[in-house]
Amino acid sequence: MRRRIYWMSIAALYVAPILAGSWGAGWDAVAGFAAVFFLFNLAMERVPREPLLALASAGVVAVLALVLVGLGWGARGLFGIDEIRPWWPWGLMALAAILLSRLAFPPKLAREIDALLDRALTEVQAAGARPEGAANRPPAPHSGTIDAEALARMSSALDDLPATAASDEVARIVLPLSDQASPGALFEAALARAAAHPCPRDHAALHWAAVNDEAIALCTGQQQLARAWAVFVAANDHEALCRFSGATIRLILDDPFAWRDMPQGGEIIRVAMAVEAANPRLGEELAGLGKAMLDLEREADA
């Protein structure tokens, strides 16, 4: 969902000067949109610190603004649009798009993605250089990192809550940490707690570690949703399963990749049938989730 909002806002940012040009905007609009594009680079922390490179960046966005407004001028002539309207509403649309894109995909998250990719590339290269048999050895644990500090705060805060703490209380602890620790480390820590302390509090922590936006955006392919599901099923935690069903039915419909980290549709339906007698409402919700998964699986196989 986060990525979809980001790309929609980027589309609005680029469409705005074209629309302004098609309604008769002049050279003042070119200057205005050049400033808007430069502001976007500032907001996303993409302006180089070196003065000459920053000046070159400003020149690039000025040319971009001229090209896009020029496309609007061309469309105006092509479609015979005679009416002239002020360009500032489209400028406001572009400014709103900048705000939305930064909220959806802040620079910190982009840096985390770059760091994650760099780390993955380094690990792949290191794995290729290891002697035979060394690839199966577990990596050395990291200590003293930002992740470790954030996870220690999470563990301490969760320990201060009763074992029956409500999901909302747990969310207030776990979700802010998704911006401070890597989502993979956050999930693994929550998974370890849920295995050691199978209680509503730690099941809720595992849930929020698995379904937060950063986990969905950065951990696709690591089967986190399926692993969390397995813990909830093994514990026969109906409350956790109901919460998981409600969150993931939205995820798999909104995100084109999240469903691949889910348990298989047949497995979900099997659990739905097993709990239906004791909890008809949960059985119905899980059956709906399982059917949605089966539909996605069939579409992927088609």
N, C-alpha and C positions, 0 to 999 in steps of 0.2 A: 504493500500500500504506500509506504514511504517513497519508493522509487517511482511509482505511478504519479504521485502528486508532484514530485520533483520534475519529471519530464513534461507533465502538463503545464507547469509554471514556465519552464524553458520555452515550450511552444508558444505560450502567450507572450513571452518577452520578445520573441522574434517576429510574431505576427503583428504586434502592435504598430511598429513603424511602417509596415506594408499597408495596413489599413489607414494609417494617418496619411500616407502618400496618395492612396486611392481617393481620399476625400479632399485633396487639394492642398495638403500641407506644403509649406515652402522651405526655404533654407533654414529658417529658425528651427523647424522640426528636426532637420539633420543635426544641427548643433545640440538640440535638446536630447535626442536619442543617443548621440555620442556620449553625452554626460551620463545618461542612464546606464549605458553599457559599461562605462568606466566605473560607475557606482556599483554595478553588479560584480565586477572584478574585485573591487574593494571589499564588498560584503562577503564574498567567497574567498578572500585572502589570496587572490591570484595576481596582484600587482607586484612586480619585482621591486626589490628594495634599492637596486642600483638606479640612479637618476636617469641614465641614458636608456636603460631597458624599460623603465616606467614610462618615459616619453614615447618610446617605440610602441609600447602597449596602448597608450592613448591614441597614437596614430592609427593603429590597427582597428580600434573600436570606432574611430571617426570614419574610416573607410567602410566598415561594416554598416554603420548607420546610413551612409550615403547610398550604398548598394541596396539596402532594404527599402528605404524611402523611395529610391529610384524604381524599384520593382513596383511599388504602389503607383508611381507616376505612370509607368507603362500600363498597368492594369486600368488606370483611369482612362487613358486614351483608347485602350483596346475595347473596353466595355461602354465607352461613351458617357462616362459619369461627369455631369456638368456642375453638380452641387458642390459647394465649398463649405467645409465645416472646420472648426478649430481642432488642432491636433492634441491639445492638452488632455482630453479624456483618455486617449490612447496612451499618453505618457503616464497617466495615473494607473492605467491597467498594467503597464510595464513595471512601475514601481511596486505595485501589489504583487506582481509575479516574482520580483526580487525578494521581497519579504517572505513569500510562501516557499520559495526554493531554499532559502537559508534555513527556515524552520524545518523543512522536510529533510534536508540533507546538509547539516552544518559542516563547516570546514573540519572540525575535530573528527567527525565520523569519516570524512573523506581521507584524512590523514591515517586513521586507524585501518581503513581498507588498504591503503598503500603499504602501510607497515605489515599488515597481514599477508599481502601478496609477496612482499620482499622476504618475509620470514619463511613463507612456504617455498619460494624459489630457492632460498638458501638451504633449507632442509632437503629439498630434492637433490640439489647439487652435492650436498654433504653425503646423502645416502648413496649416491652414485660413486663417491670416492671412498666409502668405507670398505674394509676388507670383507670377504665373504663370511656371512654369519653374523656380522655386526649389525645388520639392518634390523634384526629382530630384538635387539636390546632396547629397553625403554630409555627414553631421553632422560638426562639428568634433571632433577627438579630445579626450578628457578626459585631463588630466595631473595628477599629484600626488594622485590619489585613493587611497582604501583599496584599490580594485580593482587599480590599477597597482602598489602596493606588494606585494600578495599575489601577483600574477602575476610580478613580478620575482623574488620568493622561489622560486616554482615553477620558473621558467626556470633560475635558478642551481642549484637542487637537482637538477633533471633533468640539467643539463650535467655535474654531478659524477658521474653514473652512467654506466656503459659503455653503448654503443648497444644491446647485447644484454641489458640488465638485465631481470630477471624482472618479470612483471606485479605480483606482490605488493609488490616494492620500490617500484615506481612508484605503486601505490595508496597506500602509506604517505605519499607526498608529496602526491598530488592530492586525496585524499578529505578530509583535514583542512582544505584550502583552500576546500572547498565551503561552509564556514560563515563564511569570511572575505572571499570575493569573490563578486560576483553570478554565478550559474551561467551566464548568457549570456556574460559576459566570460571566464569560465574556459574555456568551450567554444571560443570564438573563438580564444583564445590557444593552446589545445592543437591546434586545427585548423590554425592557421598553422605551428606547429612540425612537425606531421605532414607538411604539404606541403613544408616546407623540409628536413626530415630524415626521409625515409621509412625508419624503422628500427623494430625491435620496441619499443624504449623509448618512442618518441614515439607509436607506434600504441597502446601500452598507456595512455599519458597521455590520448590522445583518447578511448579507450574509457571510462575512469573519469570523464572530464569529461562524457560523454554520458549515462551510465546511473546516476549518483549520485542519491540521493533528491531533493535540491534541484533538480537539472536536470529531473527528471521532473515535479516538483510545479509548478515556476515557468516552464518553457520549452516547455510543450505548445503546438504550433502553429508552432514555429520549425524543424521538420524536422531537428532535430539528429541523431536516430538515423539518418535516411536519408542525411544528409551524411557522417556517420562511416562508414556502410556503404560509400558510394561510394569513400571513400579506401582502405578495406581491400581492396575488390574491385580497384581500379585497381593497387594494389601487389601483388596476388595473395598477400597475407599470410594463409596458412591458419591460423596460430595465432590471429591477431586475429579472423578470421572465426569460428573455433570458440568463442572467448571471447564474442564478440558474440552468437552464436546462443544460447549457454547462458544469458546474462543476459537477452536480450530475450524469449525464450519465456516466462520468468516474468513479465516486465513486462507483456506484452500480455494475459496471463491475469489478472493482479492489478489492473491499472489500466485503468479503462474508456475512457481517452482516449489512452493512450500509443501504441496501435497505429496511430493516425492519423499519427504522425510517422515511421512505419516505411516502408521501400521496399515497393513493391507485391508481393503474393504471387507473381505471375508472374515478376517479376524475380528474386526469391530462388530460385525453382525453376530458372530458367535458369542461375543461377550454380551451383546444386547439381549440375545435370547436367554443367556444364563441369568441375567439380573432382572428380567422382565417380571417374573412372578413376585419377587420381593419389592421391586421398585418399578412399577409400570411406566411412570413418567420418564425415568432415566432410560429404560429399555427403548422407549419410543424415540428419544433424542439420539441415542446411539445408533438405532436402526436408520434414522435419517442421515446421520454422518456416514455410516457405512455405505448407504446407497449412493451418496454423493461421491464417495471415494471410488466405488465400483464404476460409476459413470466416467470419472476422470481416467481411470485405468483403461477402460474400453476405448476412450478417445485416443489415448496415447498409443494403444496397440493397433488402431485402425490405420 
